[in-house]
Amino acid sequence: MKKLLLVLSILLTILTFAGAFYVFLSNGTANAGYAAVPMLFAIVCIGGYRAYKNKE
């Protein structure tokens, strides 16, 4: 479970930067949710990873 959370957090962080890049390329016409939603899930996964890591 710990490895899964780490991989998901890395993947979602990459998606966050890709979404932000897309919003900037579209001159702001794209919704900022393309960057905000993956970052929300990345923060949740990072928190879960840290909880499992501290439990050991």
C-alpha positions in Angstrom: 0.0 0.0 0.0 2.9 2.3 0.8 4.5 1.9 -2.6 1.1 2.4 -4.4 0.6 5.7 -2.6 4.1 6.9 -3.5 3.6 6.0 -7.1 0.2 7.6 -7.2 1.5 10.8 -5.6 4.3 11.1 -8.1 2.0 10.4 -11.1 -0.6 12.9 -9.9 2.1 15.5 -9.3 3.3 15.1 -12.9 -0.3 15.4 -14.1 -0.7 18.6 -12.0 2.3 20.2 -13.8 1.0 19.0 -17.2 -2.4 20.5 -16.4 -0.9 23.8 -15.3 1.2 23.8 -18.5 -1.9 23.2 -20.6 -3.8 26.1 -18.9 -0.9 28.4 -19.5 -0.6 27.3 -23.2 -4.3 27.9 -23.7 -3.9 31.5 -22.5 -6.1 30.8 -19.5 -9.2 29.7 -21.5 -8.9 26.2 -20.1 -10.3 25.5 -16.6 -7.8 25.6 -13.8 -9.3 22.4 -12.5 -7.0 20.6 -14.9 -4.2 21.4 -12.5 -6.1 21.7 -9.2 -7.9 18.4 -9.1 -4.8 16.2 -9.6 -3.0 18.2 -7.0 -5.7 17.6 -4.5 -5.5 13.9 -4.9 -1.7 14.1 -4.8 -1.8 15.8 -1.5 -4.1 13.1 -0.2 -1.8 10.4 -1.4 1.2 12.1 0.1 -0.6 12.4 3.4 -1.5 8.7 3.3 2.1 7.7 2.4 3.5 9.7 5.3 0.9 8.1 7.7 2.0 4.6 6.6 5.7 5.5 6.8 5.4 6.9 10.3 3.3 3.9 11.4 6.3 1.6 10.8 
